[in-house]
Amino acid sequence: MLHLSTNGPLRMVFEHPWDYFHPKDSASGFLLLFQLCFHIAQGHIPPQIARVFGGACILVMTKPLGGIYPIVVRETLYPFTNHAFCFQFHEAFATHFSPHQFGVASKGGCETVIHNIKCTLNLHLDRVVLQLDVANTFNSVSNEVIFQELYAACGDIIQLIPFICAFYTFESPLFYSHHENDVVIIPSAMGTHQGDFLGEALFALAHFRALHSTTNHFPSCLFPSIPNDIHIIGHIFIISSTCEHF
């Protein structure tokens, strides 16, 4: 059974509300807040409430070179609980995604990938590196695939299923206000939630089978990757055929 605790590393997640309340006082709001987060983590909330917690507001930023970049601001309790999950399942994620995925539960993952690529290219002058950048990253994966990988996963990760089912089996409403009194609701029905601490882990799950299948077919290549950036290091004539597997 999934268990959340204010002890150990999870203490960091609950630090701010801990300071506002008096945890030793059973009548304080902190224990009520913690119990609510526990029920959210278990997925024990009505669908109507899950839609409220799973909804978000969108802020639109303009990119320097053109285009827009949406920033999602979620209701506090949803990312609050997700953040606790990231601490609690850190080791489970690290074990599951090893040894090719450095973007989830890997301290200094980006730096590790960069140094890995540099060292390999310096030692093997006949190798090249190909970077595959997934466009519209978190909205590009199928929720069905995420659930398939969750049910197929071993160890503690399967304990996430009730929580993910509570928030990923319906369209998540995104609220955008172009003018002060003009609010548009945009349904988010595919991919992982932006502003979700578990978003990268769920995205990595969706690509887990494809990544591992490709590494097995091409053992002479290296695949140091983070969720939305897959790097392939090897001979150029081999790399050209690996792309067919993604």
C-alpha positions as CSV (number, residue, x, y, z in Angstrom):
1,M,0.0,0.0,0.0
2,L,1.2,3.5,-0.9
3,H,2.4,5.4,2.2
4,L,3.3,9.0,2.5
5,S,5.3,10.2,5.5
6,T,6.7,13.5,6.7
7,N,9.9,11.8,7.8
8,G,13.1,11.5,5.8
9,P,13.4,13.2,2.4
10,L,9.6,13.8,2.2
11,R,10.1,16.3,5.1
12,M,11.4,18.7,2.5
13,V,8.1,18.5,0.6
14,F,6.0,19.4,3.7
15,E,8.4,21.9,5.1
16,H,6.4,25.1,4.3
17,P,3.0,23.9,5.7
18,W,4.9,22.3,8.6
19,D,6.2,25.8,9.5
20,Y,2.8,27.3,9.2
21,F,1.1,24.8,11.5
22,H,1.9,23.0,14.8
23,P,2.4,19.4,13.9
24,K,2.3,18.2,17.5
25,D,-1.2,19.6,17.9
26,S,-3.6,17.0,16.5
27,A,-6.2,19.7,16.0
28,S,-3.9,21.8,13.8
29,G,-4.6,22.2,10.1
30,F,-1.4,20.5,9.2
31,L,-2.6,16.9,9.9
32,L,-5.8,17.6,8.0
33,L,-3.8,18.8,5.0
34,F,-1.5,15.8,5.2
35,Q,-4.5,13.4,5.4
36,L,-6.0,15.1,2.3
37,C,-2.8,14.7,0.4
38,F,-2.7,11.0,1.5
39,H,-6.2,10.5,0.0
40,I,-5.2,12.2,-3.2
41,A,-2.1,10.0,-3.4
42,Q,-4.3,6.9,-3.0
43,G,-6.7,8.1,-5.7
44,H,-9.5,8.2,-3.2
45,I,-11.2,11.3,-4.5
46,P,-14.4,11.7,-6.5
47,P,-14.0,12.4,-10.2
48,Q,-15.5,15.8,-9.9
49,I,-12.9,16.8,-7.3
50,A,-10.1,15.2,-9.4
51,R,-11.1,17.4,-12.3
52,V,-10.8,20.5,-10.1
53,F,-7.4,19.4,-8.7
54,G,-6.2,18.3,-12.2
55,G,-7.1,21.6,-13.8
56,A,-4.7,24.5,-14.4
57,C,-4.4,28.0,-15.6
58,I,-2.3,28.8,-18.7
59,L,0.1,31.8,-19.0
60,V,1.4,32.5,-22.4
61,M,4.9,33.8,-22.9
62,T,6.4,35.0,-26.2
63,K,9.6,33.3,-27.4
64,P,12.5,35.6,-28.4
65,L,12.6,34.1,-31.9
66,G,8.9,33.9,-32.4
67,G,6.1,31.7,-31.3
68,I,4.6,31.2,-27.9
69,Y,5.5,29.2,-24.8
70,P,2.7,28.1,-22.5
71,I,3.3,28.0,-18.7
72,V,0.9,25.9,-16.7
73,V,0.1,26.9,-13.1
74,R,-1.7,24.1,-11.3
75,E,-3.8,24.0,-8.2
76,T,-1.5,23.6,-5.1
77,L,-2.5,20.2,-3.8
78,Y,-1.9,18.3,-7.0
79,P,1.8,19.2,-7.5
80,F,2.2,19.1,-3.8
81,T,1.3,15.4,-3.8
82,N,3.3,14.7,-7.0
83,H,6.4,16.3,-5.4
84,A,6.1,13.8,-2.5
85,F,5.9,11.0,-5.0
86,C,9.1,12.0,-6.7
87,F,10.9,11.7,-3.4
88,Q,9.3,8.5,-2.4
89,F,9.8,6.7,-5.7
90,H,13.3,8.1,-6.4
91,E,15.1,4.8,-6.1
92,A,12.4,2.9,-7.9
93,F,12.6,5.2,-10.9
94,A,16.4,5.1,-10.9
95,T,16.3,1.3,-11.0
96,H,13.6,1.0,-13.6
97,F,15.1,3.5,-16.1
98,S,18.7,2.5,-15.7
99,P,21.1,2.5,-17.6
100,H,20.1,4.6,-20.5
101,Q,17.7,7.2,-19.0
102,F,19.4,10.0,-17.1
103,G,16.6,12.5,-16.9
104,V,14.6,10.9,-14.1
105,A,15.8,10.2,-10.6
106,S,19.4,10.9,-11.7
107,K,21.3,13.6,-10.0
108,G,23.2,15.8,-12.5
109,G,21.6,13.8,-15.3
110,C,22.1,16.4,-18.1
111,E,25.8,16.9,-17.1
112,T,26.3,13.1,-17.1
113,V,24.9,12.9,-20.6
114,I,27.1,15.7,-21.9
115,H,30.3,14.3,-20.4
116,N,29.4,10.8,-21.6
117,I,29.1,12.1,-25.2
118,K,32.3,14.2,-25.0
119,C,34.4,11.3,-23.6
120,T,33.1,8.8,-26.1
121,L,33.7,11.0,-29.1
122,N,37.2,11.8,-27.9
123,L,38.1,8.2,-27.4
124,H,36.5,7.0,-30.6
125,L,37.1,9.4,-33.5
126,D,35.1,7.3,-35.9
127,R,31.9,7.8,-33.9
128,V,29.2,10.5,-34.4
129,V,26.3,11.5,-32.2
130,L,22.7,12.1,-33.3
131,Q,20.3,14.0,-31.1
132,L,16.5,13.3,-31.4
133,D,14.5,16.1,-29.9
134,V,10.8,15.3,-29.4
135,A,8.6,18.1,-30.5
136,N,5.8,19.2,-28.2
137,T,7.2,16.7,-25.7
138,F,4.7,16.1,-23.0
139,N,1.7,16.3,-25.3
140,S,3.1,13.8,-27.8
141,V,2.6,10.5,-25.9
142,S,-0.4,8.3,-25.6
143,N,-2.0,7.9,-22.2
144,E,-2.8,4.3,-23.1
145,V,0.9,3.6,-23.5
146,I,1.6,5.2,-20.1
147,F,-0.9,2.9,-18.5
148,Q,0.4,-0.2,-20.3
149,E,3.9,0.5,-19.0
150,L,2.6,1.2,-15.5
151,Y,0.8,-2.2,-15.4
152,A,3.9,-3.9,-16.9
153,A,6.3,-2.3,-14.5
154,C,7.8,-4.2,-11.6
155,G,8.4,-3.1,-8.0
156,D,7.1,-0.1,-6.3
157,I,6.2,1.9,-9.5
158,I,2.9,0.0,-9.8
159,Q,1.7,1.7,-6.6
160,L,1.3,4.9,-8.7
161,I,-1.6,3.3,-10.7
162,P,-4.5,4.5,-8.4
163,F,-3.2,8.1,-8.4
164,I,-2.5,8.1,-12.2
165,C,-5.9,6.6,-12.9
166,A,-7.6,9.3,-10.8
167,F,-6.1,12.1,-12.9
168,Y,-5.3,10.7,-16.3
169,T,-8.6,9.0,-17.3
170,F,-10.3,12.2,-18.2
171,E,-9.6,15.5,-20.0
172,S,-7.8,18.0,-17.8
173,P,-9.3,21.5,-18.1
174,L,-6.9,24.3,-18.9
175,F,-8.1,27.8,-18.3
176,Y,-6.8,30.6,-20.5
177,S,-7.8,34.2,-20.1
178,H,-7.0,36.4,-23.2
179,H,-8.9,39.3,-21.7
180,E,-10.0,40.0,-18.1
181,N,-13.5,38.7,-18.5
182,D,-12.9,36.2,-21.3
183,V,-11.9,32.7,-20.1
184,V,-11.4,29.9,-22.6
185,I,-11.3,26.2,-21.4
186,I,-8.9,24.1,-23.4
187,P,-9.2,20.3,-22.8
188,S,-6.0,18.5,-22.3
189,A,-6.7,14.9,-23.3
190,M,-3.4,13.5,-24.4
191,G,0.1,13.2,-22.9
192,T,1.4,14.0,-19.4
193,H,0.4,17.1,-17.5
194,Q,2.5,20.2,-17.8
195,G,3.5,21.5,-14.4
196,D,3.4,17.9,-13.1
197,F,6.5,16.7,-11.1
198,L,5.8,13.2,-12.4
199,G,5.5,14.4,-16.0
200,E,9.0,13.4,-17.0
201,A,8.8,10.0,-15.3
202,L,5.5,9.2,-17.1
203,F,6.9,10.5,-20.4
204,A,10.0,8.3,-19.9
205,L,7.7,5.3,-19.2
206,A,5.9,5.9,-22.5
207,H,9.2,5.8,-24.4
208,F,10.7,3.0,-22.2
209,R,9.9,0.0,-24.4
210,A,11.0,1.8,-27.7
211,L,14.3,2.9,-26.1
212,H,15.2,-0.5,-24.7
213,S,14.2,-2.3,-27.8
214,T,16.4,-0.1,-29.9
215,T,19.4,-0.6,-27.6
216,N,19.0,-4.4,-27.8
217,H,18.9,-4.2,-31.6
218,F,22.0,-2.0,-31.8
219,P,24.4,-3.1,-29.0
220,S,27.3,-1.3,-30.6
221,C,25.7,2.1,-30.0
222,L,25.3,4.1,-26.8
223,F,22.0,5.8,-25.9
224,P,22.6,8.4,-23.1
225,S,19.3,10.2,-22.9
226,I,16.9,12.4,-21.0
227,P,13.2,12.0,-21.5
228,N,12.7,14.4,-24.5
229,D,16.3,14.3,-25.9
230,I,17.5,10.9,-27.1
231,H,21.2,10.7,-28.0
232,I,22.6,8.0,-30.2
233,I,26.4,7.5,-30.4
234,G,27.9,5.1,-33.0
235,H,29.0,4.7,-36.5
236,I,27.1,6.8,-38.9
237,F,25.9,4.0,-41.1
238,I,24.4,2.2,-38.1
239,I,22.8,5.4,-36.6
240,S,20.8,6.0,-39.8
241,S,19.0,2.7,-39.2
242,T,18.3,3.1,-35.5
243,C,15.9,6.0,-36.1
244,E,13.4,3.6,-37.7
245,H,12.8,2.0,-34.2
246,F,11.6,5.2,-32.6
